[in-house]
Amino acid sequence: MAITTDARATTTLAHRYFKPVFRSIDTHRPLRWLLVLLLLATAVVAGTSVVFSEEGWPGNHEGLAWKFRTLVYAAHLQQGDLLPIWASEDMYGHGSPLPLFYHKAFYFTSAPLYLGLGNVKWSIYLAIAGWSLFGCLGIYRAARTLDAHWTVATAIASLLPFLNYTLLDWLVRGAFAEFSAYMCLPWIFHWCLRLLRTERFGVSLALWMALLVYAHSVIALFSMIPILIAVAIVLARHPRTFTRELLVKGSLSVLICSVALLPYLAAYSVIREGFDPSSVKNFGYSPSDHFWPARKYVHDSRFHPGGKEMWFSVQLNHTLLIAALVTLLWSLLNVRPRSDEASAPATVPGASLFLLSSLGVMFALQLRASNGLYDSVPGMDYLQFPWRLLSFVNPLLLLWLALRFAAMPRKSGSLLLPCLLTWLVLGTVLESPGVQPVRWNWISQAELEDPLLTGQSPGVAGTAAEYWPVSTQPDERDGDAPSQIHERLQSFRRQTSQGPVCLEGTARVRSPADGSRRDWERLTMRWRFACEGRSRVALPLTHSGLERVYRETERGRVPVLTHRRSDDHRVVIELPAGEHQVTVRLPTLGNLLR
């Protein structure tokens, strides 16, 4: 009896002193935001700190490709090229349009961090942590739109860094670009839920879509599915009034998004004849080759994140999956509060339909039964891996839980919701791969931090063949693509070491390439030639149509026309008799105006 009395007294005392604190946080928004930010940042650090269990970086599917991209962007930003479109060191110094074609948003984050810190590991880690926090805040804002209490929204948002696919995306696959798009999707869902709630089409969608395109264009393409579902729900409710708003603000959003993407679209329009990034589909990266059985999403017996082999699985977190299924069953049974229970706040009209429809479509597109869609609908096969749509499924599951928790009947003093949240958070965190040390091979600290081939080697292999000129890409009909890629790379290396080659005439190089590539990732190249007569010279540079070549004369610079042969990707120029200093401005957006 005394124990019961003491417990009640303690509860009363805690209630008396802590209730004003929580009431203050509830009513004081800056204080609440600061606390939410601190809690989510703590979750992000806990979910990503696995990279500090050893020196170096965990081995991953991308190797050090993300380091190469970060240093490319950093070099261009340092030289004032703020929107890079060309990687001059790629293809062993021939150059490729990697920054133009490849996903950009993550590297616009990691590159400035590298310039400021001079440390690859910390710049990559802080970029990952920053995008993780951005995604958590998106979940939080979307959950609040669903009328979830700020504590519920914070708890659910804090789960994002611990989910299996979150860790798979950046830790195992090294797919940092896709990871940044994954973290943008909660904000797209927030926009959709705001649309359902206010029934007003927000033009802010244009900016979110532009950011998502820069993060990962294919994820941006598939994000149109939940957007169209949300639009269809509102359109069904108000066909007349919303149609007018949809046409006006939808058109305005398309215009704003197009303007945001215009620089890269303009550059692509110039070089598209010589390059075909869709060739990636020829190297075995088609959806039909990468479907997983549906049962693997529930349980994968080979999923052992604590083992010595690099894990790969599409298994969803069991705690999250159980919670989602239980709340779905509860909503289908339509449990109503008793008379002595307080009703939950009104939730967003159509939110359940939106979340369940989006979940259903995104999961169905990961099943082999949907293979016909990838073959018949233009653009869908660029997804390559259907399980990439887990980047949609996970945030949608979290928001479904936020919706159901917001709709739960609230009785004063009830511990049901706190207990459920505690179980959900602890269960998700404890089963997360991120709380276990990485036991597979690590990239050494020396290899990670060593300056990338500066000063000596003529460029690097850099990227995959889909960013090479069409004339150099391997043909699977002629044999094994990997062996062809290796042969091409060796050819690029020989041509770079050889330097300019006289195809016709008597041109001779009087001096080597300016600086012999002492400055990594250059914007300008220079050679001196001596020609006894008119000569045609092939430079060891990839022709794009966006490079600008000049001859230095007493009267100033004289533009030199460039072209390429049908069977050769190199820049070809013609020089008259005499001695010439040739300056090549490698492709930049500024060259569009020259």
ZINORWO-V993971 format. One record per run of one state. SS is the DSSP state (H for helix, E for strand, - for the rest). FROM is the first residue (numbers start at 1). LEN is the number of residues. If there is no record, write none. Layout:
# ZINORWO-V993971
SS:FROM:LEN ; SS:FROM:LEN
This chain:
# ZINORWO-V993971
-:1:1 ; H:2:26 ; -:28:1 ; H:29:24 ; -:53:4 ; E:57:2 ; -:59:6 ; H:65:14 ; -:79:8 ; E:87:1 ; -:88:2 ; H:90:4 ; -:94:2 ; E:96:1 ; -:97:1 ; H:98:4 ; -:102:3 ; H:105:13 ; -:118:2 ; H:120:26 ; -:146:4 ; H:150:8 ; -:158:2 ; H:160:3 ; -:163:1 ; H:164:9 ; -:173:3 ; H:176:23 ; -:199:6 ; H:205:11 ; -:216:1 ; H:217:21 ; -:238:1 ; H:239:33 ; -:272:3 ; E:275:1 ; -:276:1 ; H:277:7 ; -:284:3 ; H:287:3 ; -:290:4 ; H:294:5 ; -:299:19 ; H:318:16 ; -:334:8 ; E:342:1 ; -:343:8 ; H:351:14 ; -:365:3 ; H:368:9 ; -:377:3 ; H:380:4 ; -:384:2 ; H:386:21 ; -:407:3 ; E:410:1 ; -:411:5 ; H:416:15 ; -:431:2 ; H:433:3 ; -:436:6 ; E:442:2 ; -:444:1 ; H:445:5 ; -:450:15 ; H:465:3 ; -:468:1 ; E:469:1 ; H:470:3 ; -:473:3 ; H:476:3 ; -:479:2 ; H:481:18 ; -:499:2 ; E:501:4 ; -:505:3 ; E:508:4 ; -:512:2 ; H:514:4 ; -:518:6 ; E:524:8 ; -:532:3 ; E:535:8 ; -:543:5 ; E:548:6 ; -:554:2 ; E:556:5 ; -:561:1 ; E:562:2 ; -:564:6 ; E:570:6 ; -:576:2 ; E:578:8 ; -:586:3 ; H:589:5 ; -:594:1
